[in-house]
Structures are given as structure tokens and as C-alpha cells.
Amino acid sequence: MKIEKIEKKIIEILKKRGPIIKKNKKGNDYDFIKNGHIDSVGFVKFILEVETKFKINIPNRIFYSKKISSVKGLANIIKRLL
């Protein structure tokens, strides 16, 4: 699956939780944690939905990576796990 398609699906899931306010024109570097789009409880639910959508299991060690909090970073993680 192409990275752009993964990013699009991530953004679709995020939009269910509220509008995405972009500070720049690129949505793929949107940091949904830093921007307060989802909180810690919402993050767990979001990751569960991502795992279900992509039929993957994100290892716990990846939760400590800063990369998981942006659309681009999460898309790269998903691509590696597919």
C-alpha cells in the first residue's frame, strides 16, 4: 500500500474525532497529540481503530516513539508493519 493512501486513511480516522486544523498546507506532518486533537484516552482508542483498519498490531515499544504522534510518522510505522 502506498504511503499516501495510508496517510489518507489515518486522516479519515482523525476527522471522526474532530476537525484537523493545519498550521501549514501539508496534512501529513500534522501532530495530533501536540495539537490536542486527541488526549491519552483518545489515543488508545485511535490506535485500536488504526490497528483494526490496517489489520496490524503496533508493538508497545513504538508507543514511546515521537514518530507515532504525527500522520507521517504513524504512516511510516504502519507501512513497515504491513
N, C-alpha and C positions, 0 to 999 in steps of 0.2 A: 504494500500500500504506500502511495506517495505521501511524503511529509505534509504537503498542502492539504490533502484530504483528511489526514489525522488532525491537523490544526483546526480545520473547519468543524469537525465533529466535536472537538473539545470546546470550541466557542459556542456551538449549539447547546451543549450541556450547561455551560456557564450562563448563557442567556436565560435559561429556565429559572435561574436564581437572581435575576435582576439585570438591568441594562449594563452593558460594558461601556465605561467611559474611558475613551482612549486619549492619552495625552499627546500621542503622535499618530501618524497615519497607519502605522503597522500594528495590526492586532496580535501578531504572533509573539511579540515581546511583552505583551500585557501581563503584568504581575498581579494575579488575582488575590493573593494574600496581602501584599503590600498596599494595594489599593482598597482593601477592606471589602472586596466583593464577596468573600466567604470567610467565616470565622473558623475556629478549630473544630467545632462540631460539624459545621457545614463542610469542612474539608474532608472529614472522614466519609460523609455521605457522598460527596462529589467523587472521591477516589473509588468508592464502591461502585458507583454508577459508571465510571470510566472503565473499571475492570470488567464489568458486565458487558458494556458496549463493545469493547475490543476483545473480549474473551481472553484476558490475560490475568496474571497475578503479580502485582507490584511488590517486590520484596521489602520488608520493613526497613532495611538499611537505607533504602532510597528515600524514605521519608525525611531523612536528616539532610538531604542534599538541597541546596538552594535552587537548583535547576527545576525541581518539581513544582515550584510556585509560579512559573510563567508558562504561557501557552507553548512557546517554542521549546522550552526545556522539557516539559511534560511530553510533547510530541516526539522529541528525540528519544526519550526513555521508552515510550510506547513502541516506537519503530524498532528499537533494539530487542524488545520482548516479543514482538510478533514473529 
